Amino acid sequence: MNCIADVCSKYSIDKNRIYLTGEGSAGFEVLQLAQNYPDRFAALTMAFCKLNDNFRLQNLALTPMWFFYEQNQQDEYLSFAEKINRFQGSIRLTNLTSDTSREDYLFSLPYFRWLLQQRKAVPTKIYLHIKHLKPSAAFWVKPLAQNDYNEAALLEATLDSNNIFLATKNLPALAVTLSKLPPTAVYPLTVFFDNHQQLKIEDKKIDEIIFKREGQKWNILKQAPQYLEKIPAVCGPLAAIFDKPIKFIYSTLDIDNKYNQLCYQLTKQSSQRGRDEFLNQLLIADTVQAKQKIEANVITFGNEASNAYLKKIVAKLPLRIQQNGIRFGRSFCDAPGCAAIYIFPNPENPNYLILVGTAPDTSGLKNIARLWEPFFSNVIFDYDYILFGDGVVRNSYTNWIDYGTFDHYWSLPWFQPLFTKGPKFWHNDISAGLDANQLSLNRNWKGGGKGNFTWKIYAKMEFLYAKEKFNWKNSLYCAFGQISVQENENWLAPEKSTDIIDFDSVLKLTLKKFIDPYLAFSMDTQFHDGYNPRSKILTSRFINPLILSQSSGFARNVTTKKILETTTRVGYAAKEVIVSARQFRALWTGDEARGYKMDGGFEWLTESKSEFAKGIILTNKLKLFQAIFSSISPDKDPHKNWQKTDLYWEQMFTAQLTQYILFNVIAKFIYDRDTSVGGQFLENASFGLSYKF
């Protein structure tokens, strides 16, 4: 694109008749250019190029196209043309089946006649027809767009000496603030509306007025633009960072030291390239540079949370790290491993540029490392910005989400695609499984043992609502299973082997301090009737008992590394036992006449999660509860069992052997003197089918 601009500046070129053409792999490059610069070319022609589904069809449809293809490519080209037509594009197809037809059509007189008939669409122009309504001092403006890239843009505006109020179909409501209207202005004015960030008013008797969008307001730029224009010395793409002396700034503030180390490695790699080119370079920590003035270009890696220098200027940069993703203009990218590399005038000193490699987490930084190589042969240096996710490959467009260049005044292009409407705050993890085991023996079997059939079905669900200031985690684990034993070749009635309904909900304010306040709620019950394994006496049934717990206090993330995530919390808790069936009350509440019991005291809970390899996870949960008061009467509990410390420990080991085969071990130990004199232990190992939603 710089080459085209240079030719147009030196020769008399009709800028409305610039065409792109290519054959084979060059045709593919034609489509790449056209989709990134959909308002620059009058027409495209391609012969025998390979097509795929990764093109931005809504951009390509803005330019007339003529494709030449062979018979074996017909289905591919017809499918592509159908997609272009959905966006009201103009596409022409010619099947070249012989050498004669090649001479007749490819680069022939009809070919060039068609090209010369194509002209670039007239840029968006809005003519303001001003009518002064007396005695009011207001002007009413009704501008009409000649052409707004296939989107009608009928704007209605009220104009007085201070404000222009605009509303349109393809823009949000906005206000343009002026100091006053130019007294020498002659109406009608001509307004050029070239993208979603900037508009320009021109008149023969006044200097041009440029408005820059800031949030929902458009503020006037009275003289020169705020930022560097894209002149040959500052050509825009990432390579321009090497036009001046550079400071290389590394991050030091992330809580994950691996993130800081990777930022340092990337920064050092960049500085070594600078040394090879004999540039005046300096490797410096973010906390040091944040206190100094900048008189050089900057290369830095990290985000505003990990980099003190980025935190200082991030409000004026085009990309922002948000919860679980990257905000870029009107769009939000939350792809796995999302990251970005971009160049922009440094808001601290617009005479210099800053190149930023940014990512929310270490996985995104690793993707930057896979792409980053400070040599001009790297394809990333052809663009101002690149957003990408997991699976990127150096010098390849694989898994690039968006890429392109800013406009002449460093604004986002009007054709920027929307990835998602906004950040996703709800995240879920849902899995279900089925385990079964069967053993059958006949009367002649001499090896001993009993036949049995065991089955279990379970579901594990986790729903997390995560924002910058708080997160709300909800977990539900349900499991039910039965076992049937063979006696003398007869199968006994199945008995319950597993029965769990366990729900936990924790709301935590993330103050990013030493501790965070929290509120928590939990519920435990079961699905089916339960019996004492020795006496065979019925001891429980559905929601009998129903054990509830509410607590509040302070929590802390002890470790946040993937190999070991540990969270601990301490607070005041109330533990309630509700039993509606009278026959179970004496066992669970200690009083046959009462179906409700509550203990109040202090709770300490620690949870950990270790992921040793992909799909191999060990989780632990340890909870201690010390009651300081109880609703049970002293005569019903003469030994004061309620004063004993309750202990709950659970460990789960999971190994995802294949996509659908899972090995799972659960162990539990419960010590609660209110319901049992001794400790209660459960262990269950299973091997079966698993499916993750």
Secondary structure, DSSP 8 states (H G I E B T S, - for coil): -HHHHHHHHHS---TT--EEEEETHHHHHHHHHHHH-TTT-SEEEEES----TTS-HHHHTTS-EEEEE-GGGHHHHHHHHHHHHHTT--EEEEE--SHHHHHHHTTSHHHHHHHHH-------EEEE-EEE-SSS--EEE--EES--TTS--B-EEEE-SSEEEEEETTEEEEEEE-S---TT--SSEEEEE-SSSEEEEEETTEEEEEEEEETTEEEEE-SS-SS----GGG-SSGGGGGGS-EEEEE----SSHHHHHHHHHHHHHHHHHHHHTT--EEEEEHHHHTTS---SEEEEES-TTT-HHHHHHGGGSSEEEETTEEEETTEEE--TT-EEEEEEE-TT-TTSEEEEEE-SSHHHHHHHHHH---STTSGGGG-SEEEE-TT--TTS-TTEEEEE---TTS---TT---SBSS---EEEEEEEEEEEEEE---TT--S----EEEEEEEEEEEEEEE-SSEEEEEEEEEEEEEEEEEETTEE---EEEEEEEEEEEEEEE---SS-EEEEEEEEEE-SS-EE-TTT--EEEBTTBSEEEEEEEEEEEEEEEETTEEEEEEEEEEEEEEE--SGGGHHHHTS-TT-SEEEEEEEEEEEEEEEEEETTEEEEEEEEEEEEEEESS-GGG-TT-GGGS-EEEEEEEEEEE-SSSEEEEEEEEEEE-TTT-SS-EEEEEEEEEEEEE-
